Amino acid sequence: MLRDFFRTPLLPVTLIALAIGMITVASAWAQSLPSFPRVSPEAVGFSSDRLTRFEPVLEREIANDMMAGAVVLLARDGKVFYERAAGVKDLRSQAPMTLDTLFRIRSMTKPITGAAGLILVEDGRLRLTDPVSQFIPCFADFQRLESPDGGRFMPLDRPMQVRHLFSHSSGLAYTAPDGRGLGPYGFDTLQAFVEDLCSVQLYFQPGTNYRYSVSNDVLGYVIEQVTGQRLGEFMAERIFEPLGMTDTFFVVPDDKLDRFSTTYDRSESGLVVYDQPDTSVHRNPDSPHGGGGGLISTAEDYLRFTQMLANGGELNGVRILSPHAVKLMTRNHLPTGDGKAQPGPGAGYGLAIGVDGDLGAKGVMGNDGTFYWAGADNSHFFVDPVENIIGIWMTQARPFNYDYAHDLRNLTYQALVGSNGLDKEDNR
């Protein structure tokens, strides 16, 4: 249409301006389209026949009421070679699962919050060594348990730093030592949430151990304090819009509600609704933007984010982070040694992202150095920098376990017949 438009003789200046505006709109619209070429598995070293092994696993889990449906997406070298939508996104309506279904990604929000924090580090507006009390004054008054197992409370030896929020080494958790649950939902604002945290005690001296926690939610508040923006606004400006992640947000808009999935709890009688689209907290624009687990996204949108990391901070000519920032993000930041906790066997934790350090201890196929994480509704992803493979599994079923993470990894690698990693090992 625009090509014919420009063929018009003696195009008036005003029409030229209009045409330029149309081109700008078209360019922005094009950014929202899938940017990943679709190729055959064989084109990137995979076996089509062996990838069919995903199908019976998905069908079995749906038939056994372990989930209502799922989306699986695999990419290598920036090319999608496998994508599958199975089952339904809502049992009551029987609406089929589609590749553009919106999922609560829960703790897969954390790596995005980590990237947002690193953007501020690169901007020179935040230091990993900044004391958290610089942004939340009452955090200067924390005490900690004498040992992670209990004992009396003692003053901190050193203040909690921003880096401890990234790496879950802050001494916080999802429950306080007195047993009460912690989290941003149920509060009107993130500020109210972090101020409530000031009444709890820490499990250990920050920086000396690991405990999965609300730390990334606190990091989200720090980002808000530094930027003067709500967390979602800053993420949209510096991550989502530049990457064309048009389906990632904290609040589901009205015109996308029909793509929003239902989350289920597993029970002896089958799947029971845990959170449904029309009454979800993710429909409330006033809810806090929880940096530890509040985002909604699609498999394709999350691929944009993870491919940016896999590319060293850049996608489609748009740079979000420097290569060295991604390198820092995806290295283990946890103390090691006897009595030190970790996310799991063979695993470390970087700046808001898990990192594999010992594949044998982990017990799944892949490569050391793979980074990954998951969400409470059993969404999972991994990025293998050796093979340049990204895997994403999205579903909405609770309670959480690592079964689907292991299925995703093992079913992907068993189909890989052209391996960069094994070739390198053979040459050693």
N, C-alpha and C positions, 0 to 999 in steps of 0.2 A: 504494500500500500504506500509506504513512504517513498519507495523507488519511483512509482508512478507519479507521486505528488511532486517530486523534484524534476520530473520531465516537463512540467507545465512551463510554457514560455513566459519570460519576463516576470518571474515570481516576485511579487511585491515584498518589500523589506519586512513588513508586518507578518506576512505569511511565512517568510524565512524564520523569523523569530519563533512563530508558532511551531514550525516544523522542528526547530532545534529543541523547543520545550518537549515536543512529542518524542524526540529521540532520547532526551534525558529520562522521560518517564519510561520509555521502552527499555532503556538500559537498566534502570532500577528494577523494572519488572523481570528482566532477564536474569538478574542476580538471584531472584527468588526461585528460579527454575532449577531442576536437578543439574548440578555442575559436574557430576561424575559420569564418565562414559561407562556404558554397560558393555561387557565383553564376555566371551565364552570362558569357562574355567580353564580350558586348555591354553588359552592365550596368555595366561599368567601362571602357568605351571601347576594347575589343579586338574583333577580327574572328575569329569561330570558324573561318571558312573558311581564313584565313591561318595560324591556329595549327596547322592540320593539317600544315604544312610541317615541324613537329618530327618527325612519324612516320617519313618516309623517311630522315631523318638518323640517327635511333636505329636503325632497321632496317639501314641500311648499315654502321654501326659494329659492330653485332653480327655481321652476316654476314661482315664482313672480319676477324673475330677481333681487333678493337681493344678490345672489352670484352665481358663476358658479359651485362651488363644495366645498367640505370640507372633512377633515379627523377628526374623533373623536376617541379618545383612552382613555380607563379607566383602572386603575390598583388598586389593593388593596393588601396590604402585599407583594408588589413586584411581583405580578402576574397580567398579562393582562387578563381581563375577558370580555372586549368588545372593538372591533375595527371595524371601518366602513369607507370606502372611498365612497363618493357619488358625482355624477355629473362629471364634466370635469375640467381639469386644464387649458385648453385653448379652448375658444369657436370657434376660427377660424379653428383649426385643429380637434376639437372634441376629442382630446387626453383624455382618461379617467383619472379621479383622481385615484391615487394609494396610497397605504399606505406609500410608500417611496418617495412621491412627496416632492420637496424642496420648502419651503415657506420663504418669507421675514417675519421674526418674529418681525421686528420693535422694539418696546419698551420692548418686552420680552428679548431683549438683556440686558436690565438694570440689572436684577438679576445676570446674568453671569458676568457682569462688577463688580457688588458688590462683588461677590465671589472672583474674581481676586484681588480686592483691599484688601479684608480680608486675602487672602493668604499672601500678603505683610505685613499686620499687624502681622500675626502669625510668619512670618519670621523675625520680628524685624526690617524691613526696612522702615516701614511707621507707623505713629501714627495717630489715628483719630483726635487728638488735634493739629497736625501740622498745622501751618498757610499755606494757599494755596500759599501765596506770596513766600514761601520758594522754590516753584517749578516754579511759574509764577510771577516774581518780580513786574510786573505792577499791579497785583491784590492788592498791598498794597495801591494803590491810589484811590480805589473805593470811591464813595459817594453814599448816599441812599436818597430816598424820605423821607420827614418829616413824612408822613404817607402812608400806602399802597394805599390810595385813591388820593394822590397827594401832593401838596405843594412844598416848596423849597427843594433843595438838601442839605444834611448835611454830614459832615465827619462821618465815622463809629465810633461807641463806642468801638468796639473790632474787631480784624481782622477775616476774613472768615477762618474757619478751614476745614480740609479735611472731617470731619464728616458731615458738612453742604452740601458737594457735594453728599455724599451718600444719604442724606435724603430730597433733594430738599428744604432745608431750607437756601439756600445760598443767597437768594434775587434776583437771576437770574430768567429768564423765557424763553419762546420760542419767545417772542417779547420783545424788549427794551421799556422803557418808552416813547421813541420818536416814537414808532410805527413800527420800522423796524424789520423784521423777523430775527431770530438767528438760526444757525445750522451749522454743520461742512461741509455739502455738498455744493459745490460751491467754496471751498477752496482747494488749492493743498495739504496742509498738516494740521494736527491737530494744529501744532504750529501757523500757519497763522490764524487759526480759533480762538484760545485762545487769541492771540495778538489783534485781531479785537475786542474781547469782552472787552478789556481794555478801549475802547472808549465809552462804555455804562455805565449807572448808575444802581444801584440796587433798587428794589422795597421796601426793608425793611432791617433792621439790621440783618445780618446773625444770625441764631439760634433762631429767635423770631417768625417765622411764616413758612408757607408752600406755595410754588408755584411750580407747575410742570414746568420743565425747562430743559435746556441744561447742568445741573450740572453733570450728569453722563458721558456726552461727555468730559467735563473738567476732570472728574475723570480718564477717559481713558487716557488723555494726561499725567496726574500725574503718572499713572502706567508706561507709556512709559518713562518718565523722570527717574523714580526710577530704572527701569529694563534695560534701554538702548535697549529695543526691541520694535518693533511695537506691538500694543495691541493684534492683532490676533496671532502673534507669541508666546507671553507670554501665552495667553489663550490656544493655542494648546499644548504648553509644559506642562502646569500645570493643565489643566482641560480636554480638548478634547481628547488628546491622552491617558492619564491615564484612562479615562472613556469609551474609545472606541467610542467616538462621531465622527465617520468618515465622517458624512454628515453635519457638522457644520463649517462655515467659513464665512469670509467677501466677498470673491470673488469666484464665481461659476466656477469650473474647466471645461475645454472643455468636458471631458468624462462624465460629469453629467448634461450637459446643457439640455438634453432631459427630465430630471426629474424636471426642474425648471418651476414653474407655472407663469401664467400671473396675474397681479393685475388689478382690474376693479374699475371704478367709477360708482356708481349708478346714473341713470338719468331718466327723464320722458320717454325717448325713449328706455330704457333698460340699459344694462351694456356696458360701454365704456372703452376701454383700457386706463389704467393709466401708467402701466410699463410692458413692455414685455421682455422676457428673453434675446433675442439676442442684444438688445440695452440698457439693464439695466446698471445702474451705478455699479451694483454688478458683472459686467464682467470686470471692469477696475481695474487692480492690483495696480494702483497708487492712487486710491481714498482713502481719510482718513478712518481709522477704527473708525467709530463712536460708542463709548461705550454706547450711549443712544438709538441706534436703527439700527445698521448696519448689524446684523448677518442674515445668511441664515441657516435654519435647517429643520429637519423632526420631525414628532410627536414622533417617536421612539427615536431619539437622544435627544429630549428635555425631554423625560421621563427619560433617563439616568441621566440628570442633576438634575431634580426635585426629583427623587428617592434618589439620593445622599443626597440632603438636608433633605428629609423625614427620611433617615437613620441616621441623625446626622452627616453628612459629609463624609460618606463612601459608596462605592458600589463595590460589588464583591471583597472584600478584599483590595481595593484601597482607601486610605484615602486622601481626598482633603482638608477638614477642620476639626477642632476639634468640638465635640458636643457643647462646649460652644460658639464657634464662630457662629455656626448656631443659637443657642439660642439668641445670641446678634443680629444677622442679622434679626431675625423674631420677634423682639419686637418693639413696637411703639417708635420712637425717636422724635416725634413731640411735641412741646409745646401744652398744652391744655388750654381751658378756653374761655371766651367770646372774639369774634373777631378773633379767631385762625382758620385758614383754615385747611382743611383735604381733602384727595383724594375723599371722598364721604361720605354719611350718614353711621355712624357706623364703619367707617374705619380709620385706622391709617397708618403710613408708617414707615418701618424699614430701614435697610441699603440696599437701592436699591430694595425694595420689599414691596408690600402692605400687610397689616395685618388687619384682621377683629377683631373688638373689641366689637361690639354690634350687634348681629345677628338680633334683632328685628328692629333696626333702618335701617339696610341694606335691610331687606325685602326679603331675599332669604333663601332657606334651607341650612343647614350645621351646622357648629360649630364655636363658638368664638375661635379665635386663628388660624383659617385657613389663610394661606398666599397665595398670588396670584399676578398676573399682566396680562397685555394684550399688544397687538400691534396695531398700527394705521390701519392695514389692517384687523382687527377683528380676530386676533389670540388671544386665551385666555387659561389660565391654573389656576388650584388651587391645593393646597396641604392641606389636612385635617389631622393634626397630631393626632386628637382624634380617628378617624375611620381608619386612615392610608390609605386614598384614594387619588389618583391623577387623575385629569381630564384634558384633553387637547383637545382643539377645534382649528383646523387650517383652515383658509380660507384666501382669498385675495380679499376683497371687501371694498370699502370706501364709505362714511365717517364712522368714528368710532362711535360706541355706545356700551352700556353694554348689549344689548339684548341677544347676544349669550352667554355672560358670565352667565347671569341669566338662560338661557335655559340649558346650560351645568350643572349648579349646580342643578336646580330643577329636570331635567330629570334623573340625577344621583341619587339623594337622594330619589326620589319617588320609585325607584326600590330597595332601600336598605331595606331588611327585617330582617337582622341580624346586629344590631347596637351596637357597643361598647359604644357610647356616651349616648344613651337612657338608656342602662342598668346601666351605672354609675349614671345617674340622678335618676333612680328608687331606687337606693340604698342609696341616700342621706337622 
